[in-house]
Structure formats: structure tokens, C-alpha cells
């Protein structure tokens, strides 16, 4: 009887684990990623908070990239930080096996729940991880380890489940 119970439990365990799905999510392209850019005269959107963004480039990436790299991140309430052209080939940014740190200013946010990278060029680029530190928000890390496709916003959006404020956005690259 005891042997039958053990065999039944083993079968149940194997059946359960074979149906389990991975919780590891990969970054996804978002060709429709939009920006809610406000006028520079809009007092609420002036760059009032500082964010430290650390990007680790994979040792499997190209030796260096001359591609144009941009980043956008934000919270579930419509607060968005956008930094165009964080690349600088003369500073040796985004070389293989490197860590690059940027001080980016933008509107203050609540907990950051999405990040997108944009790459334009022909060299290619394989980031390993993006870490974001900001005021009034816990540090957050996004693991990439995927080649960033050209000319499309590529990243993570974990904001579902949160209330998103304004859905009327203007498109911009």
C-alpha cells in the first residue's frame, strides 16, 4: 500500500512539473510605443528628478557599436522619462563586457515598471541588463540578454495590473 502511494505521488509530481510554464519573460518588441511629450513650458513635466541608469553590455555583444541608442522608462501612471541618443562612440559606450552609467533627468515617477531600448544602426548590440535607480522608487533591474532589433522599441512592460492615467499619446521616435 505504501509503495502504491509513493508511486502515485511520484506520477503526480512528474505530471505537474511537465505542465509548468516558465516565469522567465524575455523582452518584447513594441513598434507602437508612444511618447506623451508635453510642452517645455508645462511646469509639471520639467526635469525635476534624477535617475541613475546602469547598462551592462554582454560579453557576447559586438566589440563596440556605433549604433544610436535611446532609452525610455516610466511608471504605470503616465510618468515617462525619455533619453534620446545616450550613445557616444567617442566615450567608448556600449563596448563588449562594459558597464555604462548615465545620469538622466526627467519627471518624477512612482515605481518604474517598464523600460524600452531603441537601436538604430547596422552594428548590433546585446545588452545584458538595465538597472534604474531613482528618487521615490525602488531600484529595478531588467535582464535582457537579447540582441536589440533595429528601429523598434524593445523591452519590458510590467505595468499591467496598475492604473494607467492618460491613454491619448502622440507618436514620436
KEMILO-384083 format. One record per residue: residue in three letters; chain; x, y, z of N, C-alpha, C, O, CB in turn. Coordinates in steps of 0.1 Angstrom, whole numbers, plus 5000, padded with zeros to 4 digits. Glycine has a CB too. Layout:
! KEMILO-384083
ala;A;X;Y;Z;X;Y;Z;X;Y;Z;X;Y;Z;X;Y;Z
...
***
This chain:
! KEMILO-384083
unk;A;5008;4988;5000;5000;5000;5000;5009;5013;5000;5006;5022;4993;4991;5000;5012
unk;A;5019;5013;5008;5028;5024;5009;5035;5026;4996;5037;5038;4992;5038;5022;5021
unk;A;5039;5015;4989;5046;5016;4976;5036;5022;4966;5041;5031;4958;5051;5002;4972
unk;A;5024;5019;4966;5014;5024;4956;5012;5039;4958;5011;5047;4949;5001;5017;4958
unk;A;5012;5044;4971;5010;5058;4974;5022;5066;4969;5021;5076;4963;5008;5060;4989
unk;A;5034;5060;4971;5047;5067;4967;5047;5068;4952;5051;5078;4946;5059;5059;4972
unk;A;5043;5057;4945;5043;5057;4930;5033;5067;4925;5036;5075;4916;5040;5043;4924
unk;A;5021;5068;4931;5011;5078;4927;5016;5092;4929;5014;5100;4921;4998;5075;4936
unk;A;5023;5095;4941;5028;5108;4943;5039;5112;4933;5039;5123;4929;5033;5109;4958
unk;A;5047;5102;4930;5058;5105;4920;5052;5108;4907;5056;5117;4900;5067;5093;4919
unk;A;5042;5101;4902;5035;5103;4890;5028;5117;4890;5029;5124;4880;5024;5093;4887
unk;A;5022;5121;4901;5015;5134;4902;5026;5145;4901;5023;5155;4895;5008;5135;4915
unk;A;5037;5143;4908;5048;5153;4907;5053;5155;4893;5055;5166;4889;5059;5149;4917
unk;A;5056;5144;4886;5061;5145;4872;5051;5151;4863;5054;5160;4855;5064;5131;4867
unk;A;5038;5148;4865;5027;5154;4857;5026;5169;4859;5025;5176;4849;5014;5147;4860
unk;A;5027;5173;4871;5026;5187;4875;5038;5195;4869;5036;5206;4864;5026;5189;4890
unk;A;5050;5190;4871;5062;5197;4866;5063;5198;4851;5068;5207;4845;5075;5192;4872
unk;A;5058;5188;4844;5058;5188;4830;5048;5198;4824;5050;5202;4812;5056;5174;4824
unk;A;5038;5202;4831;5029;5212;4826;5032;5226;4831;5025;5235;4827;5015;5208;4831
unk;A;5042;5228;4839;5046;5241;4844;5051;5249;4833;5058;5244;4824;5056;5240;4856
unk;A;5049;5262;4834;5054;5272;4824;5065;5280;4830;5065;5282;4842;5042;5281;4818
unk;A;5074;5284;4822;5085;5293;4827;5079;5306;4831;5071;5312;4824;5096;5294;4816
unk;A;5084;5312;4842;5081;5325;4845;5091;5335;4840;5089;5348;4842;5079;5326;4861
unk;A;5101;5331;4834;5111;5340;4829;5106;5346;4816;5102;5338;4807;5125;5332;4826
unk;A;5105;5359;4815;5099;5365;4804;5111;5372;4796;5120;5378;4802;5088;5375;4807
unk;A;5110;5372;4783;5120;5379;4775;5115;5393;4771;5102;5395;4771;5124;5371;4763
unk;A;5123;5402;4767;5118;5415;4763;5111;5413;4750;5114;5404;4742;5130;5425;4761
unk;A;5101;5422;4747;5093;5421;4735;5094;5434;4727;5095;5445;4733;5078;5418;4739
unk;A;5093;5433;4714;5093;5445;4706;5080;5452;4708;5069;5446;4710;5095;5442;4691
unk;A;5080;5465;4707;5068;5473;4707;5069;5484;4697;5072;5495;4700;5066;5479;4722
unk;A;5065;5481;4684;5066;5491;4674;5056;5502;4676;5058;5513;4669;5064;5484;4660
unk;A;5046;5501;4684;5036;5511;4686;5039;5519;4699;5030;5526;4704;5023;5505;4687
unk;A;5051;5518;4704;5054;5525;4717;5053;5540;4714;5059;5546;4705;5069;5522;4722
unk;A;5045;5547;4722;5043;5561;4721;5048;5569;4732;5050;5564;4743;5028;5564;4719
unk;A;5051;5582;4730;5055;5591;4740;5044;5601;4743;5038;5606;4734;5068;5598;4736
unk;A;5043;5605;4755;5034;5615;4759;5043;5627;4763;5045;5630;4774;5025;5611;4771
unk;A;5048;5634;4752;5057;5645;4754;5049;5658;4756;5040;5661;4748;5067;5647;4742
unk;A;5052;5665;4767;5045;5678;4769;5054;5689;4765;5066;5688;4764;5041;5679;4784
unk;A;5048;5701;4764;5055;5713;4760;5065;5716;4771;5063;5714;4783;5045;5724;4759
unk;A;5077;5722;4767;5087;5726;4776;5082;5737;4786;5087;5738;4797;5099;5732;4769
unk;A;5071;5744;4783;5065;5754;4792;5056;5747;4802;5052;5754;4811;5057;5764;4784
unk;A;5053;5734;4801;5045;5727;4810;5053;5725;4823;5062;5717;4823;5040;5714;4805
unk;A;5050;5732;4834;5057;5732;4846;5058;5718;4852;5068;5714;4859;5051;5741;4856
unk;A;5047;5710;4850;5047;5696;4856;5057;5687;4850;5062;5678;4857;5033;5691;4855
unk;A;5061;5689;4838;5070;5679;4831;5084;5684;4830;5092;5678;4823;5065;5677;4817
unk;A;5088;5694;4837;5102;5699;4837;5110;5688;4844;5105;5681;4853;5103;5712;4844
unk;A;5123;5687;4840;5132;5676;4846;5135;5679;4860;5144;5686;4863;5145;5676;4838
unk;A;5127;5674;4869;5128;5677;4883;5134;5665;4891;5138;5667;4903;5115;5680;4889
unk;A;5135;5653;4885;5141;5642;4893;5153;5636;4885;5153;5637;4873;5130;5631;4895
unk;A;5162;5631;4893;5174;5625;4887;5173;5610;4888;5168;5604;4898;5187;5630;4894
unk;A;5177;5603;4877;5177;5588;4877;5191;5584;4873;5197;5589;4864;5166;5583;4867
unk;A;5196;5574;4879;5209;5567;4875;5205;5555;4868;5198;5546;4873;5218;5564;4888
unk;A;5210;5554;4856;5207;5542;4847;5221;5535;4845;5230;5541;4839;5200;5546;4834
unk;A;5221;5523;4848;5234;5515;4846;5230;5504;4836;5221;5496;4838;5239;5509;4859
unk;A;5238;5504;4825;5235;5494;4814;5248;5485;4813;5259;5490;4810;5232;5501;4800
unk;A;5246;5472;4814;5257;5463;4813;5256;5457;4799;5246;5451;4795;5256;5452;4824
unk;A;5267;5458;4791;5267;5452;4778;5273;5438;4779;5283;5436;4785;5275;5461;4768
unk;A;5267;5428;4772;5271;5414;4773;5285;5412;4767;5289;5420;4758;5261;5406;4766
unk;A;5292;5403;4772;5305;5399;4767;5303;5392;4753;5313;5389;4746;5313;5390;4777
unk;A;5291;5388;4750;5288;5382;4737;5284;5392;4726;5281;5389;4715;5277;5371;4738
unk;A;5284;5405;4730;5280;5415;4721;5291;5418;4711;5302;5412;4712;5276;5428;4728
unk;A;5289;5427;4701;5299;5431;4692;5310;5439;4700;5307;5444;4711;5294;5439;4680
unk;A;5322;5440;4694;5333;5446;4702;5329;5460;4706;5332;5464;4717;5345;5446;4693
unk;A;5323;5468;4697;5318;5481;4701;5307;5484;4690;5306;5478;4680;5329;5492;4700
unk;A;5298;5493;4694;5287;5496;4685;5287;5511;4682;5290;5519;4691;5273;5492;4690
unk;A;5285;5515;4670;5283;5529;4666;5268;5532;4664;5265;5543;4660;5291;5532;4653
unk;A;5260;5523;4668;5245;5525;4666;5240;5536;4676;5247;5538;4686;5238;5512;4669
unk;A;5229;5542;4672;5223;5552;4681;5214;5544;4691;5205;5536;4687;5215;5562;4672
unk;A;5216;5547;4703;5208;5540;4714;5200;5551;4722;5206;5561;4726;5218;5532;4723
unk;A;5187;5548;4724;5179;5556;4732;5172;5547;4742;5171;5535;4741;5168;5564;4723
unk;A;5167;5554;4753;5160;5546;4764;5148;5554;4768;5148;5566;4768;5170;5544;4776
unk;A;5138;5547;4772;5126;5553;4778;5121;5543;4789;5120;5531;4787;5114;5555;4767
unk;A;5117;5549;4800;5112;5541;4811;5102;5550;4819;5102;5562;4818;5123;5536;4821
unk;A;5094;5543;4827;5084;5550;4835;5075;5542;4844;5078;5530;4846;5075;5558;4826
unk;A;5065;5548;4849;5056;5541;4858;5042;5539;4852;5040;5542;4840;5055;5549;4871
unk;A;5033;5533;4860;5020;5530;4855;5011;5542;4854;4999;5540;4850;5014;5519;4863
unk;A;5015;5553;4859;5006;5565;4859;5009;5575;4849;5005;5587;4850;5008;5571;4873
unk;A;5017;5571;4838;5019;5580;4827;5032;5589;4829;5034;5597;4820;5008;5589;4825
unk;A;5039;5587;4839;5052;5595;4841;5062;5588;4833;5065;5576;4836;5055;5596;4856
unk;A;5068;5594;4824;5078;5588;4815;5091;5596;4813;5090;5608;4812;5072;5586;4801
unk;A;5102;5589;4814;5115;5595;4812;5120;5590;4799;5121;5578;4796;5125;5592;4824
unk;A;5124;5600;4790;5129;5596;4777;5143;5603;4775;5144;5615;4777;5119;5601;4766
unk;A;5152;5595;4771;5166;5600;4768;5170;5595;4755;5174;5584;4753;5176;5595;4779
unk;A;5169;5605;4745;5174;5601;4731;5189;5601;4731;5196;5609;4737;5168;5611;4721
unk;A;5195;5593;4723;5209;5593;4720;5218;5592;4732;5225;5602;4734;5212;5605;4711
unk;A;5217;5582;4740;5226;5580;4751;5239;5575;4747;5249;5573;4755;5220;5572;4762
unk;A;5240;5571;4734;5253;5565;4728;5263;5576;4726;5259;5588;4724;5250;5558;4715
unk;A;5275;5573;4727;5286;5582;4724;5298;5574;4721;5306;5570;4730;5289;5592;4736
unk;A;5301;5571;4708;5312;5562;4704;5325;5568;4709;5335;5560;4711;5312;5561;4689
unk;A;5327;5581;4710;5339;5587;4714;5342;5583;4729;5354;5583;4733;5340;5602;4712
unk;A;5332;5581;4737;5334;5577;4751;5335;5562;4753;5336;5558;4764;5322;5583;4759
unk;A;5334;5555;4742;5335;5540;4742;5323;5534;4750;5325;5524;4756;5348;5536;4749
unk;A;5312;5540;4748;5299;5535;4755;5295;5522;4747;5297;5521;4735;5288;5546;4754
unk;A;5290;5513;4755;5284;5501;4750;5294;5491;4743;5290;5484;4734;5273;5504;4740
unk;A;5306;5492;4748;5316;5482;4743;5313;5468;4750;5306;5468;4760;5330;5486;4746
unk;A;5317;5458;4743;5316;5444;4749;5321;5443;4763;5332;5449;4766;5323;5434;4740
unk;A;5314;5436;4772;5318;5434;4786;5320;5447;4794;5328;5448;4803;5332;5427;4786
unk;A;5312;5457;4791;5313;5470;4798;5300;5474;4806;5290;5468;4803;5316;5481;4788
unk;A;5302;5483;4815;5291;5489;4822;5291;5504;4820;5302;5510;4822;5292;5485;4838
unk;A;5280;5509;4816;5279;5524;4814;5269;5529;4823;5258;5524;4824;5276;5527;4799
unk;A;5272;5540;4829;5263;5547;4839;5259;5561;4834;5268;5568;4830;5269;5547;4853
unk;A;5246;5563;4834;5241;5576;4829;5233;5583;4840;5225;5576;4847;5232;5574;4816
unk;A;5234;5596;4841;5225;5604;4850;5215;5610;4840;5218;5619;4832;5234;5615;4858
unk;A;5202;5606;4842;5192;5611;4833;5182;5619;4842;5178;5614;4852;5185;5599;4826
unk;A;5177;5630;4837;5168;5639;4844;5154;5638;4836;5154;5638;4824;5173;5653;4845
unk;A;5144;5638;4844;5130;5638;4838;5120;5640;4849;5123;5643;4860;5128;5625;4831
unk;A;5107;5638;4845;5097;5639;4855;5098;5629;4866;5102;5617;4863;5083;5639;4848
unk;A;5094;5632;4878;5095;5623;4889;5085;5612;4886;5074;5614;4880;5092;5630;4903
unk;A;5088;5600;4891;5079;5588;4888;5076;5581;4901;5082;5583;4912;5086;5578;4879
unk;A;5066;5572;4900;5063;5563;4911;5072;5551;4907;5082;5552;4900;5048;5559;4913
unk;A;5068;5539;4912;5076;5527;4909;5078;5524;4894;5068;5523;4887;5070;5515;4916
unk;A;5090;5524;4889;5092;5521;4875;5088;5507;4872;5092;5497;4878;5107;5524;4871
unk;A;5080;5506;4861;5075;5492;4858;5077;5489;4843;5073;5478;4838;5060;5491;4861
unk;A;5083;5498;4835;5086;5495;4821;5099;5502;4817;5103;5512;4822;5075;5499;4812
unk;A;5106;5495;4808;5118;5501;4801;5118;5496;4787;5116;5484;4784;5131;5497;4809
unk;A;5121;5505;4778;5123;5502;4764;5136;5508;4759;5140;5519;4762;5111;5507;4755
unk;A;5143;5500;4751;5155;5505;4744;5153;5506;4729;5145;5498;4724;5168;5495;4747
unk;A;5159;5515;4723;5158;5517;4708;5171;5518;4702;5180;5525;4707;5149;5530;4705
unk;A;5174;5510;4692;5187;5510;4685;5185;5513;4670;5176;5507;4664;5194;5496;4687
unk;A;5193;5522;4665;5192;5525;4651;5207;5524;4645;5215;5531;4650;5186;5539;4648
unk;A;5209;5515;4636;5222;5514;4630;5224;5500;4625;5215;5492;4624;5233;5517;4640
unk;A;5237;5497;4621;5240;5484;4615;5249;5475;4623;5251;5464;4619;5246;5487;4601
unk;A;5255;5480;4634;5265;5472;4641;5258;5461;4649;5264;5450;4650;5273;5481;4650
unk;A;5247;5464;4656;5241;5455;4665;5245;5458;4679;5255;5464;4682;5244;5440;4661
unk;A;5238;5452;4689;5241;5455;4703;5234;5445;4712;5222;5442;4709;5238;5469;4707
unk;A;5241;5439;4721;5235;5429;4730;5237;5433;4745;5247;5430;4751;5242;5415;4728
unk;A;5227;5440;4750;5228;5444;4764;5224;5432;4773;5217;5423;4769;5218;5456;4768
unk;A;5231;5432;4785;5228;5421;4794;5218;5425;4804;5209;5417;4807;5241;5417;4801
unk;A;5219;5437;4809;5210;5442;4820;5209;5457;4820;5218;5464;4817;5214;5436;4834
unk;A;5197;5462;4825;5195;5476;4827;5190;5478;4841;5180;5472;4845;5185;5482;4817
unk;A;5198;5486;4849;5194;5489;4863;5190;5503;4864;5197;5512;4858;5206;5485;4873
unk;A;5179;5506;4870;5175;5520;4871;5173;5523;4886;5166;5516;4893;5161;5523;4863
unk;A;5179;5534;4890;5178;5539;4904;5172;5553;4904;5177;5562;4896;5192;5539;4912
unk;A;5162;5556;4912;5156;5569;4911;5150;5573;4925;5148;5565;4934;5145;5570;4901
unk;A;5147;5586;4926;5141;5591;4938;5127;5586;4939;5119;5586;4929;5141;5607;4938
unk;A;5122;5582;4951;5108;5578;4954;5105;5565;4946;5093;5562;4945;5099;5589;4949
unk;A;5114;5557;4943;5112;5544;4936;5123;5534;4940;5134;5538;4941;5111;5546;4921
unk;A;5119;5522;4942;5128;5512;4945;5137;5509;4933;5132;5511;4921;5122;5498;4949
unk;A;5150;5505;4935;5158;5502;4923;5152;5490;4916;5146;5481;4922;5173;5498;4928
unk;A;5153;5490;4903;5147;5479;4895;5157;5475;4884;5165;5483;4879;5134;5484;4888
unk;A;5157;5462;4881;5166;5456;4871;5158;5449;4861;5148;5442;4864;5177;5446;4878
unk;A;5162;5450;4848;5156;5443;4837;5167;5435;4830;5176;5441;4825;5149;5453;4827
unk;A;5165;5422;4830;5175;5414;4823;5172;5413;4808;5160;5409;4805;5176;5400;4829
unk;A;5181;5415;4800;5179;5415;4785;5185;5402;4779;5178;5392;4778;5185;5427;4778
unk;A;5198;5402;4777;5205;5391;4770;5198;5387;4757;5198;5375;4753;5205;5379;4779
unk;A;5193;5397;4750;5187;5395;4736;5193;5406;4728;5194;5418;4732;5172;5395;4737
unk;A;5196;5403;4715;5200;5413;4706;5189;5423;4704;5177;5419;4701;5205;5407;4692
unk;A;5191;5436;4705;5181;5446;4703;5179;5448;4688;5188;5451;4680;5185;5460;4709
unk;A;5167;5445;4683;5164;5447;4668;5165;5462;4665;5164;5471;4673;5150;5441;4665
unk;A;5168;5464;4652;5169;5478;4647;5156;5485;4645;5146;5478;4641;5177;5478;4634
unk;A;5155;5497;4649;5144;5506;4646;5131;5502;4652;5120;5503;4646;5142;5507;4631
unk;A;5131;5496;4664;5119;5492;4671;5122;5493;4686;5132;5490;4690;5114;5478;4667
unk;A;5112;5499;4693;5114;5499;4708;5112;5485;4713;5103;5478;4710;5103;5508;4715
unk;A;5122;5481;4722;5123;5467;4726;5125;5466;4741;5135;5472;4746;5135;5459;4718
unk;A;5116;5460;4748;5118;5460;4763;5107;5453;4770;5101;5444;4765;5120;5473;4768
unk;A;5106;5457;4782;5096;5451;4792;5086;5461;4796;5088;5473;4797;5104;5446;4804
unk;A;5074;5456;4798;5063;5464;4804;5055;5456;4814;5047;5447;4811;5053;5469;4792
unk;A;5058;5458;4827;5052;5451;4838;5041;5460;4845;5038;5457;4856;5063;5446;4848
unk;A;5036;5469;4838;5027;5479;4844;5013;5473;4844;5004;5479;4851;5027;5492;4836
unk;A;5010;5462;4838;4996;5457;4838;4992;5454;4853;5001;5449;4861;4995;5444;4829
unk;A;4980;5456;4856;4976;5455;4869;4976;5468;4877;4970;5469;4888;4984;5445;4877
unk;A;4983;5478;4871;4983;5492;4877;4973;5500;4869;4969;5497;4858;4997;5498;4876
unk;A;4969;5511;4875;4961;5521;4868;4969;5530;4859;4978;5536;4864;4952;5529;4878
unk;A;4967;5530;4846;4974;5539;4837;4966;5551;4835;4954;5550;4831;4977;5531;4824
unk;A;4971;5563;4836;4964;5575;4836;4959;5578;4822;4948;5574;4818;4973;5586;4841
unk;A;4967;5586;4814;4962;5591;4801;4966;5582;4790;4977;5578;4788;4969;5605;4799
unk;A;4956;5578;4781;4958;5569;4770;4960;5577;4757;4963;5571;4747;4947;5559;4769
unk;A;4958;5590;4757;4960;5598;4745;4974;5602;4744;4979;5611;4752;4950;5610;4744
unk;A;4982;5596;4735;4996;5599;4734;5000;5603;4720;4993;5598;4710;5004;5587;4739
unk;A;5010;5611;4718;5014;5614;4705;5026;5605;4701;5035;5602;4710;5018;5629;4703
unk;A;5027;5601;4689;5038;5592;4685;5050;5600;4681;5049;5611;4675;5033;5584;4672
unk;A;5062;5594;4685;5075;5601;4683;5086;5591;4684;5085;5582;4692;5077;5613;4692
unk;A;5096;5592;4676;5108;5583;4677;5120;5591;4680;5131;5586;4681;5110;5575;4664
***
